[in-house]
Amino acid sequence: MSLFSSNGVMECSSVELAQMRGAGEDFLLLDVRTGGEYAAAHIEPSLLIPLQELDKRMTELEAWRERSIVVMCHSGARSRSACAQLAKAGFTNVRSLSGGLSAYMNTGQEGIIRA
């Protein structure tokens, strides 16, 4: 069940993300952390586009304009910002991972690659 954050961005829980992954659902997991953060730990498979590069790399996401995108960062703040940018650019199905990678790791979910 998706929830809305205080700024109106749809959110996806860690459990919901794990269920989507387990069911083989078609979605893009977009990681908006820095390259260093991604190298230290990330969920596989995911696409890294740091938040500060999102505007200039938006064309890389064109195939996902009307498909499901779950955006993640460390704790959820940057992913909510990225979701707002994507929605403003016309992407119709974007959600922020509530609590980010930190929350996902705390639930003991699988698929985390660590350095």
Number of C-alpha atoms within 10 A of each C-alpha: 7 14 14 13 15 8 9 11 20 20 24 23 19 22 15 14 19 16 12 13 16 10 9 9 11 11 17 17 22 24 28 25 23 16 12 8 15 22 12 10 15 23 20 11 13 16 16 19 21 21 18 13 12 17 14 9 13 14 11 10 16 12 8 16 18 12 14 17 22 22 29 32 28 23 17 22 15 21 29 27 17 27 25 20 16 22 16 10 12 12 19 16 17 27 28 31 30 29 21 23 22 15 18 23 17 10 12 11 14 13 13 14 13 10 8
